[in-house]
């Protein structure tokens, strides 16, 4: 089982990034996929989640209207489009697969700074 995130980096306030998480080793289309983030000194928090077929999503209040989660089950990939980024979005972003088991990626750093 493997989840590999990519797309993080340094971006200026107001900018955008798109994170990707490619899954392998399990039946991706059967799993709820989520994005979490963890800022220095803070607990890991849920950012967004998407149902197995992509019909349902939910978001943390802090990112509603700015972030969009989507998935492509044919590519075993989940995405997080992040717009209007601000310094408070700086964190390591992780993807998570949930069903009977739970799998985590290794994380990708997002830094929002001028």
N, CA, C and O atoms as CSV, one atom per row, in Angstrom:
chain,resi,resn,atom,element,x,y,z
A,1,UNK,N,N,0.850,-1.195,0.000
A,1,UNK,CA,C,0.000,0.000,0.000
A,1,UNK,C,C,0.878,1.234,0.000
A,1,UNK,O,O,1.847,1.331,0.753
A,2,UNK,N,N,0.523,2.165,-0.851
A,2,UNK,CA,C,1.312,3.384,-0.923
A,2,UNK,C,C,0.418,4.559,-1.303
A,2,UNK,O,O,-0.431,4.449,-2.188
A,3,UNK,N,N,0.621,5.681,-0.625
A,3,UNK,CA,C,0.009,6.951,-0.971
A,3,UNK,C,C,1.138,7.953,-1.117
A,3,UNK,O,O,1.924,8.155,-0.191
A,4,UNK,N,N,1.217,8.577,-2.275
A,4,UNK,CA,C,2.312,9.502,-2.542
A,4,UNK,C,C,1.742,10.864,-2.912
A,4,UNK,O,O,1.118,11.033,-3.959
A,5,UNK,N,N,1.973,11.836,-2.024
A,5,UNK,CA,C,1.517,13.202,-2.270
A,5,UNK,C,C,2.571,13.979,-3.052
A,5,UNK,O,O,3.767,13.701,-2.967
A,6,UNK,N,N,2.102,14.945,-3.802
A,6,UNK,CA,C,2.991,15.855,-4.521
A,6,UNK,C,C,2.255,17.165,-4.752
A,6,UNK,O,O,1.046,17.265,-4.543
A,7,UNK,N,N,3.016,18.174,-5.191
A,7,UNK,CA,C,2.410,19.452,-5.538
A,7,UNK,C,C,2.607,20.549,-4.525
A,7,UNK,O,O,2.235,21.696,-4.773
A,8,UNK,N,N,3.188,20.220,-3.383
A,8,UNK,CA,C,3.443,21.251,-2.391
A,8,UNK,C,C,4.563,22.181,-2.825
A,8,UNK,O,O,5.223,21.962,-3.841
A,9,UNK,N,N,4.759,23.220,-2.034
A,9,UNK,CA,C,5.820,24.166,-2.335
A,9,UNK,C,C,5.606,25.483,-1.642
A,9,UNK,O,O,4.788,25.604,-0.729
A,10,UNK,N,N,6.355,26.471,-2.088
A,10,UNK,CA,C,6.276,27.825,-1.550
A,10,UNK,C,C,5.416,28.671,-2.483
A,10,UNK,O,O,5.634,28.695,-3.694
A,11,UNK,N,N,4.447,29.357,-1.912
A,11,UNK,CA,C,3.556,30.202,-2.709
A,11,UNK,C,C,3.284,31.484,-1.945
A,11,UNK,O,O,3.280,31.490,-0.714
A,12,UNK,N,N,3.058,32.556,-2.661
A,12,UNK,CA,C,2.752,33.837,-2.019
A,12,UNK,C,C,1.303,33.874,-1.564
A,12,UNK,O,O,0.460,33.174,-2.125
A,13,UNK,N,N,1.009,34.669,-0.570
A,13,UNK,CA,C,-0.392,34.844,-0.147
A,13,UNK,C,C,-1.264,35.239,-1.332
A,13,UNK,O,O,-0.888,36.068,-2.161
A,14,UNK,N,N,-2.440,34.619,-1.386
A,14,UNK,CA,C,-3.348,34.851,-2.503
A,14,UNK,C,C,-3.142,33.904,-3.665
A,14,UNK,O,O,-3.946,33.878,-4.596
A,15,UNK,N,N,-2.077,33.128,-3.622
A,15,UNK,CA,C,-1.773,32.207,-4.697
A,15,UNK,C,C,-2.523,30.884,-4.591
A,15,UNK,O,O,-3.355,30.683,-3.707
A,16,UNK,N,N,-2.200,29.987,-5.527
A,16,UNK,CA,C,-2.875,28.696,-5.612
A,16,UNK,C,C,-1.862,27.561,-5.748
A,16,UNK,O,O,-0.752,27.742,-6.248
A,17,UNK,N,N,-2.278,26.409,-5.294
A,17,UNK,CA,C,-1.541,25.168,-5.491
A,17,UNK,C,C,-2.536,24.045,-5.697
A,17,UNK,O,O,-3.668,24.109,-5.216
A,18,UNK,N,N,-2.109,23.013,-6.415
A,18,UNK,CA,C,-2.910,21.802,-6.512
A,18,UNK,C,C,-2.071,20.625,-6.030
A,18,UNK,O,O,-1.017,20.316,-6.586
A,19,UNK,N,N,-2.562,19.987,-4.998
A,19,UNK,CA,C,-1.923,18.790,-4.474
A,19,UNK,C,C,-2.517,17.556,-5.132
A,19,UNK,O,O,-3.700,17.517,-5.471
A,20,UNK,N,N,-1.675,16.554,-5.302
A,20,UNK,CA,C,-2.117,15.260,-5.826
A,20,UNK,C,C,-1.672,14.169,-4.876
A,20,UNK,O,O,-0.653,14.290,-4.196
A,21,UNK,N,N,-2.444,13.114,-4.840
A,21,UNK,CA,C,-2.091,11.943,-4.034
A,21,UNK,C,C,-2.402,10.712,-4.890
A,21,UNK,O,O,-3.558,10.436,-5.211
A,22,UNK,N,N,-1.360,9.991,-5.246
A,22,UNK,CA,C,-1.519,8.793,-6.071
A,22,UNK,C,C,-1.463,7.566,-5.173
A,22,UNK,O,O,-0.548,7.405,-4.365
A,23,UNK,N,N,-2.451,6.714,-5.330
A,23,UNK,CA,C,-2.585,5.534,-4.489
A,23,UNK,C,C,-2.243,4.270,-5.256
A,23,UNK,O,O,-2.436,4.187,-6.468
A,24,UNK,N,N,-1.731,3.288,-4.525
A,24,UNK,CA,C,-1.473,1.980,-5.109
A,24,UNK,C,C,-1.542,0.926,-4.015
A,24,UNK,O,O,-1.336,1.214,-2.836
A,25,UNK,N,N,-1.838,-0.304,-4.430
A,25,UNK,CA,C,-1.812,-1.413,-3.491
A,25,UNK,C,C,-3.126,-1.721,-2.804
A,25,UNK,O,O,-3.192,-2.626,-1.971
A,26,UNK,N,N,-4.171,-0.985,-3.140
A,26,UNK,CA,C,-5.491,-1.274,-2.585
A,26,UNK,C,C,-6.541,-0.786,-3.582
A,26,UNK,O,O,-6.210,-0.115,-4.560
A,27,UNK,N,N,-7.793,-1.121,-3.335
A,27,UNK,CA,C,-8.878,-0.770,-4.246
A,27,UNK,C,C,-9.303,0.666,-3.983
A,27,UNK,O,O,-10.212,0.930,-3.196
A,28,UNK,N,N,-8.632,1.575,-4.651
A,28,UNK,CA,C,-8.804,3.014,-4.402
A,28,UNK,C,C,-10.268,3.433,-4.471
A,28,UNK,O,O,-10.725,4.225,-3.647
A,29,UNK,N,N,-10.989,2.920,-5.423
A,29,UNK,CA,C,-12.369,3.374,-5.653
A,29,UNK,C,C,-13.325,2.961,-4.547
A,29,UNK,O,O,-14.476,3.397,-4.540
A,30,UNK,N,N,-12.879,2.131,-3.613
A,30,UNK,CA,C,-13.724,1.709,-2.494
A,30,UNK,C,C,-13.487,2.532,-1.233
A,30,UNK,O,O,-14.174,2.348,-0.228
A,31,UNK,N,N,-12.538,3.416,-1.285
A,31,UNK,CA,C,-12.114,4.127,-0.087
A,31,UNK,C,C,-12.538,5.592,-0.096
A,31,UNK,O,O,-12.486,6.263,-1.127
A,32,UNK,N,N,-12.957,6.074,1.070
A,32,UNK,CA,C,-13.079,7.503,1.281
A,32,UNK,C,C,-11.662,8.078,1.343
A,32,UNK,O,O,-10.777,7.516,1.989
A,33,UNK,N,N,-11.468,9.194,0.666
A,33,UNK,CA,C,-10.164,9.844,0.669
A,33,UNK,C,C,-10.272,11.201,1.349
A,33,UNK,O,O,-11.238,11.940,1.160
A,34,UNK,N,N,-9.271,11.502,2.133
A,34,UNK,CA,C,-9.282,12.753,2.886
A,34,UNK,C,C,-7.927,13.440,2.772
A,34,UNK,O,O,-6.900,12.809,2.522
A,35,UNK,N,N,-7.964,14.743,2.963
A,35,UNK,CA,C,-6.750,15.540,3.119
A,35,UNK,C,C,-6.736,16.095,4.541
A,35,UNK,O,O,-7.729,16.633,5.031
A,36,UNK,N,N,-5.599,15.951,5.177
A,36,UNK,CA,C,-5.356,16.515,6.492
A,36,UNK,C,C,-4.150,17.440,6.389
A,36,UNK,O,O,-3.392,17.402,5.420
A,37,UNK,N,N,-3.994,18.266,7.411
A,37,UNK,CA,C,-2.791,19.085,7.479
A,37,UNK,C,C,-2.347,19.219,8.923
A,37,UNK,O,O,-3.138,19.109,9.860
A,38,UNK,N,N,-1.057,19.461,9.070
A,38,UNK,CA,C,-0.498,19.653,10.404
A,38,UNK,C,C,0.512,20.779,10.348
A,38,UNK,O,O,1.535,20.690,9.669
A,39,UNK,N,N,0.207,21.829,11.066
A,39,UNK,CA,C,1.117,22.960,11.182
A,39,UNK,C,C,2.038,22.745,12.377
A,39,UNK,O,O,1.702,21.987,13.287
A,40,UNK,N,N,3.186,23.396,12.387
A,40,UNK,CA,C,4.126,23.223,13.514
A,40,UNK,C,C,3.457,23.547,14.847
A,40,UNK,O,O,2.832,24.596,15.004
A,41,UNK,N,N,3.598,22.636,15.796
A,41,UNK,CA,C,3.051,22.850,17.121
A,41,UNK,C,C,1.560,22.650,17.251
A,41,UNK,O,O,0.984,22.894,18.312
A,42,UNK,N,N,0.923,22.199,16.162
A,42,UNK,CA,C,-0.532,22.004,16.195
A,42,UNK,C,C,-0.874,20.550,15.883
A,42,UNK,O,O,-0.059,19.795,15.352
A,43,UNK,N,N,-2.091,20.188,16.226
A,43,UNK,CA,C,-2.561,18.842,15.938
A,43,UNK,C,C,-2.932,18.721,14.454
A,43,UNK,O,O,-3.252,19.710,13.795
A,44,UNK,N,N,-2.881,17.507,13.959
A,44,UNK,CA,C,-3.309,17.249,12.596
A,44,UNK,C,C,-4.817,17.472,12.507
A,44,UNK,O,O,-5.569,17.028,13.375
A,45,UNK,N,N,-5.249,18.156,11.461
A,45,UNK,CA,C,-6.664,18.468,11.320
A,45,UNK,C,C,-7.170,18.083,9.941
A,45,UNK,O,O,-6.434,18.101,8.955
A,46,UNK,N,N,-8.448,17.734,9.902
A,46,UNK,CA,C,-9.093,17.401,8.644
A,46,UNK,C,C,-9.304,18.667,7.822
A,46,UNK,O,O,-9.792,19.678,8.327
A,47,UNK,N,N,-8.932,18.592,6.557
A,47,UNK,CA,C,-9.128,19.715,5.647
A,47,UNK,C,C,-10.335,19.457,4.735
A,47,UNK,O,O,-11.220,20.303,4.606
A,48,UNK,N,N,-10.354,18.286,4.111
A,48,UNK,CA,C,-11.424,17.964,3.170
A,48,UNK,C,C,-11.495,16.454,3.006
A,48,UNK,O,O,-10.515,15.741,3.218
A,49,UNK,N,N,-12.675,15.985,2.623
A,49,UNK,CA,C,-12.872,14.558,2.391
A,49,UNK,C,C,-13.811,14.377,1.215
A,49,UNK,O,O,-14.636,15.241,0.915
A,50,UNK,N,N,-13.670,13.226,0.549
A,50,UNK,CA,C,-14.514,12.927,-0.602
A,50,UNK,C,C,-14.893,11.461,-0.545
A,50,UNK,O,O,-14.072,10.608,-0.209
A,51,UNK,N,N,-16.139,11.174,-0.875
A,51,UNK,CA,C,-16.630,9.807,-0.821
A,51,UNK,C,C,-15.975,8.951,-1.908
A,51,UNK,O,O,-15.277,9.455,-2.788
A,52,UNK,N,N,-16.219,7.672,-1.820
A,52,UNK,CA,C,-15.510,6.733,-2.693
A,52,UNK,C,C,-15.785,6.977,-4.176
A,52,UNK,O,O,-14.908,6.782,-5.018
A,53,UNK,N,N,-17.012,7.405,-4.486
A,53,UNK,CA,C,-17.336,7.653,-5.890
A,53,UNK,C,C,-17.337,9.136,-6.237
A,53,UNK,O,O,-17.642,9.522,-7.366
A,54,UNK,N,N,-16.997,9.950,-5.263
A,54,UNK,CA,C,-16.880,11.376,-5.509
A,54,UNK,C,C,-18.171,12.151,-5.445
A,54,UNK,O,O,-18.215,13.321,-5.825
A,55,UNK,N,N,-19.223,11.515,-4.971
A,55,UNK,CA,C,-20.532,12.182,-4.970
A,55,UNK,C,C,-20.747,13.091,-3.780
A,55,UNK,O,O,-21.669,13.907,-3.779
A,56,UNK,N,N,-19.906,12.960,-2.763
A,56,UNK,CA,C,-20.083,13.738,-1.544
A,56,UNK,C,C,-18.730,14.262,-1.074
A,56,UNK,O,O,-17.729,13.546,-1.092
A,57,UNK,N,N,-18.722,15.520,-0.655
A,57,UNK,CA,C,-17.505,16.124,-0.119
A,57,UNK,C,C,-17.831,16.890,1.153
A,57,UNK,O,O,-18.974,17.292,1.375
A,58,UNK,N,N,-16.829,17.086,1.973
A,58,UNK,CA,C,-16.982,17.986,3.105
A,58,UNK,C,C,-15.655,18.670,3.383
A,58,UNK,O,O,-14.583,18.162,3.055
A,59,UNK,N,N,-15.766,19.851,4.007
A,59,UNK,CA,C,-14.607,20.713,4.185
A,59,UNK,C,C,-14.577,21.295,5.591
A,59,UNK,O,O,-15.612,21.493,6.227
A,60,UNK,N,N,-13.377,21.560,6.050
A,60,UNK,CA,C,-13.224,22.353,7.262
A,60,UNK,C,C,-13.723,23.769,6.994
A,60,UNK,O,O,-13.584,24.287,5.886
A,61,UNK,N,N,-14.299,24.382,8.007
A,61,UNK,CA,C,-14.835,25.735,7.834
A,61,UNK,C,C,-13.753,26.702,7.341
A,61,UNK,O,O,-14.043,27.629,6.585
A,62,UNK,N,N,-12.532,26.486,7.763
A,62,UNK,CA,C,-11.452,27.417,7.440
A,62,UNK,C,C,-11.070,27.405,5.961
A,62,UNK,O,O,-10.403,28.326,5.488
A,63,UNK,N,N,-11.487,26.369,5.225
A,63,UNK,CA,C,-11.092,26.283,3.815
A,63,UNK,C,C,-12.293,26.319,2.871
A,63,UNK,O,O,-12.114,26.344,1.653
A,64,UNK,N,N,-13.491,26.321,3.402
A,64,UNK,CA,C,-14.682,26.328,2.545
A,64,UNK,C,C,-14.661,27.527,1.601
A,64,UNK,O,O,-14.380,28.657,2.003
A,65,UNK,N,N,-14.965,27.250,0.348
A,65,UNK,CA,C,-14.972,28.301,-0.659
A,65,UNK,C,C,-13.615,28.587,-1.261
A,65,UNK,O,O,-13.522,29.309,-2.253
A,66,UNK,N,N,-12.557,28.035,-0.683
A,66,UNK,CA,C,-11.203,28.255,-1.211
A,66,UNK,C,C,-10.575,26.962,-1.736
A,66,UNK,O,O,-9.834,26.983,-2.719
A,67,UNK,N,N,-10.869,25.851,-1.085
A,67,UNK,CA,C,-10.275,24.563,-1.444
A,67,UNK,C,C,-11.343,23.676,-2.086
A,67,UNK,O,O,-12.524,23.752,-1.746
A,68,UNK,N,N,-10.902,22.839,-3.016
A,68,UNK,CA,C,-11.794,21.875,-3.653
A,68,UNK,C,C,-11.104,20.522,-3.719
A,68,UNK,O,O,-9.987,20.405,-4.222
A,69,UNK,N,N,-11.779,19.507,-3.207
A,69,UNK,CA,C,-11.267,18.141,-3.268
A,69,UNK,C,C,-11.967,17.414,-4.417
A,69,UNK,O,O,-13.169,17.577,-4.630
A,70,UNK,N,N,-11.207,16.619,-5.143
A,70,UNK,CA,C,-11.770,15.835,-6.241
A,70,UNK,C,C,-10.963,14.552,-6.374
A,70,UNK,O,O,-9.897,14.411,-5.774
A,71,UNK,N,N,-11.477,13.629,-7.158
A,71,UNK,CA,C,-10.768,12.364,-7.357
A,71,UNK,C,C,-11.007,11.853,-8.758
A,71,UNK,O,O,-12.013,12.155,-9.401
A,72,UNK,N,N,-10.046,11.069,-9.207
A,72,UNK,CA,C,-10.146,10.372,-10.492
A,72,UNK,C,C,-9.862,8.905,-10.200
A,72,UNK,O,O,-8.708,8.501,-10.059
A,73,UNK,N,N,-10.917,8.121,-10.111
A,73,UNK,CA,C,-10.742,6.718,-9.746
A,73,UNK,C,C,-10.038,5.924,-10.843
A,73,UNK,O,O,-9.433,4.890,-10.559
A,74,UNK,N,N,-10.104,6.377,-12.065
A,74,UNK,CA,C,-9.387,5.706,-13.145
A,74,UNK,C,C,-7.882,5.877,-13.010
A,74,UNK,O,O,-7.106,5.057,-13.500
A,75,UNK,N,N,-7.476,6.956,-12.337
A,75,UNK,CA,C,-6.051,7.236,-12.148
A,75,UNK,C,C,-5.589,6.991,-10.716
A,75,UNK,O,O,-4.436,7.255,-10.376
A,76,UNK,N,N,-6.495,6.484,-9.878
A,76,UNK,CA,C,-6.164,6.240,-8.463
A,76,UNK,C,C,-5.567,7.474,-7.802
A,76,UNK,O,O,-4.583,7.390,-7.067
A,77,UNK,N,N,-6.175,8.607,-8.075
A,77,UNK,CA,C,-5.611,9.873,-7.622
A,77,UNK,C,C,-6.691,10.750,-6.995
A,77,UNK,O,O,-7.814,10.835,-7.492
A,78,UNK,N,N,-6.327,11.392,-5.907
A,78,UNK,CA,C,-7.170,12.402,-5.281
A,78,UNK,C,C,-6.409,13.729,-5.326
A,78,UNK,O,O,-5.185,13.772,-5.199
A,79,UNK,N,N,-7.167,14.797,-5.508
A,79,UNK,CA,C,-6.579,16.122,-5.663
A,79,UNK,C,C,-7.112,17.082,-4.595
A,79,UNK,O,O,-8.197,16.890,-4.045
A,80,UNK,N,N,-6.333,18.098,-4.327
A,80,UNK,CA,C,-6.790,19.200,-3.496
A,80,UNK,C,C,-6.370,20.490,-4.176
A,80,UNK,O,O,-5.196,20.858,-4.178
A,81,UNK,N,N,-7.346,21.165,-4.751
A,81,UNK,CA,C,-7.097,22.473,-5.358
A,81,UNK,C,C,-7.220,23.524,-4.272
A,81,UNK,O,O,-8.261,23.630,-3.623
A,82,UNK,N,N,-6.182,24.289,-4.072
A,82,UNK,CA,C,-6.144,25.280,-3.005
A,82,UNK,C,C,-5.974,26.666,-3.612
A,82,UNK,O,O,-4.960,26.952,-4.249
A,83,UNK,N,N,-6.956,27.510,-3.415
A,83,UNK,CA,C,-6.931,28.872,-3.932
A,83,UNK,C,C,-6.937,29.871,-2.791
A,83,UNK,O,O,-7.268,29.542,-1.652
A,84,UNK,N,N,-6.569,31.078,-3.117
A,84,UNK,CA,C,-6.559,32.185,-2.149
A,84,UNK,C,C,-5.851,31.760,-0.865
A,84,UNK,O,O,-6.376,31.923,0.237
A,85,UNK,N,N,-4.680,31.226,-1.028
A,85,UNK,CA,C,-3.925,30.737,0.131
A,85,UNK,C,C,-3.474,31.882,1.016
A,85,UNK,O,O,-3.179,32.978,0.540
A,86,UNK,N,N,-3.426,31.613,2.302
A,86,UNK,CA,C,-2.927,32.583,3.270
A,86,UNK,C,C,-1.916,31.905,4.192
A,86,UNK,O,O,-1.846,30.676,4.235
A,87,UNK,N,N,-1.142,32.683,4.918
A,87,UNK,CA,C,-0.085,32.087,5.757
A,87,UNK,C,C,-0.589,31.035,6.743
A,87,UNK,O,O,0.155,30.133,7.128
A,88,UNK,N,N,-1.856,31.153,7.149
A,88,UNK,CA,C,-2.420,30.168,8.084
A,88,UNK,C,C,-2.610,28.801,7.431
A,88,UNK,O,O,-2.875,27.820,8.127
A,89,UNK,N,N,-2.482,28.722,6.133
A,89,UNK,CA,C,-2.580,27.438,5.430
A,89,UNK,C,C,-1.244,26.701,5.401
A,89,UNK,O,O,-1.176,25.564,4.935
A,90,UNK,N,N,-0.201,27.325,5.885
A,90,UNK,CA,C,1.106,26.687,5.916
A,90,UNK,C,C,1.089,25.454,6.811
A,90,UNK,O,O,0.733,25.540,7.986
A,91,UNK,N,N,1.469,24.320,6.263
A,91,UNK,CA,C,1.420,23.050,6.995
A,91,UNK,C,C,1.969,21.945,6.106
A,91,UNK,O,O,2.215,22.142,4.916
A,92,UNK,N,N,2.152,20.794,6.706
A,92,UNK,CA,C,2.371,19.577,5.921
A,92,UNK,C,C,0.992,18.981,5.642
A,92,UNK,O,O,0.185,18.791,6.552
A,93,UNK,N,N,0.744,18.697,4.387
A,93,UNK,CA,C,-0.538,18.164,3.966
A,93,UNK,C,C,-0.406,16.665,3.683
A,93,UNK,O,O,0.503,16.222,2.981
A,94,UNK,N,N,-1.333,15.907,4.247
A,94,UNK,CA,C,-1.320,14.455,4.125
A,94,UNK,C,C,-2.615,13.975,3.471
A,94,UNK,O,O,-3.681,14.546,3.702
A,95,UNK,N,N,-2.519,12.941,2.666
A,95,UNK,CA,C,-3.742,12.282,2.231
A,95,UNK,C,C,-3.923,10.998,3.033
A,95,UNK,O,O,-2.966,10.383,3.504
A,96,UNK,N,N,-5.171,10.629,3.164
A,96,UNK,CA,C,-5.547,9.476,3.978
A,96,UNK,C,C,-6.623,8.695,3.247
A,96,UNK,O,O,-7.555,9.267,2.682
A,97,UNK,N,N,-6.479,7.388,3.269
A,97,UNK,CA,C,-7.484,6.490,2.697
A,97,UNK,C,C,-8.166,5.763,3.837
A,97,UNK,O,O,-7.499,5.235,4.728
A,98,UNK,N,N,-9.485,5.730,3.818
A,98,UNK,CA,C,-10.235,5.121,4.921
A,98,UNK,C,C,-11.286,4.161,4.380
A,98,UNK,O,O,-12.045,4.474,3.463
A,99,UNK,N,N,-11.294,3.014,4.972
A,99,UNK,CA,C,-12.419,2.098,4.800
A,99,UNK,C,C,-12.369,1.177,6.009
A,99,UNK,O,O,-12.629,1.622,7.127
A,100,UNK,N,N,-12.051,-0.063,5.818
A,100,UNK,CA,C,-11.829,-0.923,6.976
A,100,UNK,C,C,-10.473,-0.575,7.586
A,100,UNK,O,O,-10.339,-0.432,8.801
A,101,UNK,N,N,-9.481,-0.445,6.723
A,101,UNK,CA,C,-8.160,-0.008,7.171
A,101,UNK,C,C,-7.977,1.480,6.916
A,101,UNK,O,O,-8.791,2.117,6.249
A,102,UNK,N,N,-6.911,2.012,7.450
A,102,UNK,CA,C,-6.564,3.418,7.243
A,102,UNK,C,C,-5.123,3.494,6.772
A,102,UNK,O,O,-4.229,2.883,7.357
A,103,UNK,N,N,-4.914,4.255,5.703
A,103,UNK,CA,C,-3.575,4.426,5.170
A,103,UNK,C,C,-3.267,5.910,5.050
A,103,UNK,O,O,-4.139,6.720,4.732
A,104,UNK,N,N,-2.017,6.249,5.310
A,104,UNK,CA,C,-1.564,7.639,5.233
A,104,UNK,C,C,-0.411,7.781,4.254
A,104,UNK,O,O,0.401,6.870,4.088
A,105,UNK,N,N,-0.353,8.933,3.613
A,105,UNK,CA,C,0.809,9.291,2.825
A,105,UNK,C,C,1.884,9.907,3.703
A,105,UNK,O,O,1.714,10.056,4.913
A,106,UNK,N,N,2.992,10.260,3.069
A,106,UNK,CA,C,4.130,10.776,3.824
A,106,UNK,C,C,4.065,12.292,4.005
A,106,UNK,O,O,4.813,12.859,4.802
A,107,UNK,N,N,3.186,12.933,3.275
A,107,UNK,CA,C,2.989,14.370,3.424
A,107,UNK,C,C,3.763,15.188,2.415
A,107,UNK,O,O,4.795,14.766,1.893
A,108,UNK,N,N,3.230,16.378,2.156
A,108,UNK,CA,C,3.914,17.341,1.292
A,108,UNK,C,C,3.803,18.719,1.944
A,108,UNK,O,O,2.738,19.101,2.427
A,109,UNK,N,N,4.899,19.450,1.952
A,109,UNK,CA,C,4.948,20.741,2.644
A,109,UNK,C,C,4.349,21.832,1.772
A,109,UNK,O,O,4.675,21.965,0.593
A,110,UNK,N,N,3.469,22.604,2.380
A,110,UNK,CA,C,2.927,23.806,1.751
A,110,UNK,C,C,3.309,24.997,2.621
A,110,UNK,O,O,2.997,25.030,3.811
A,111,UNK,N,N,3.979,25.964,2.030
A,111,UNK,CA,C,4.387,27.163,2.740
A,111,UNK,C,C,3.840,28.377,2.010
A,111,UNK,O,O,4.103,28.585,0.826
A,112,UNK,N,N,3.075,29.171,2.742
A,112,UNK,CA,C,2.497,30.389,2.165
A,112,UNK,C,C,3.187,31.575,2.822
A,112,UNK,O,O,3.013,31.834,4.013
A,113,UNK,N,N,3.959,32.277,2.037
A,113,UNK,CA,C,4.758,33.372,2.584
A,113,UNK,C,C,5.159,34.320,1.472
A,113,UNK,O,O,5.357,33.920,0.325
A,114,UNK,N,N,5.273,35.594,1.844
A,114,UNK,CA,C,5.750,36.580,0.887
A,114,UNK,C,C,7.264,36.753,1.003
A,114,UNK,O,O,7.853,37.549,0.270
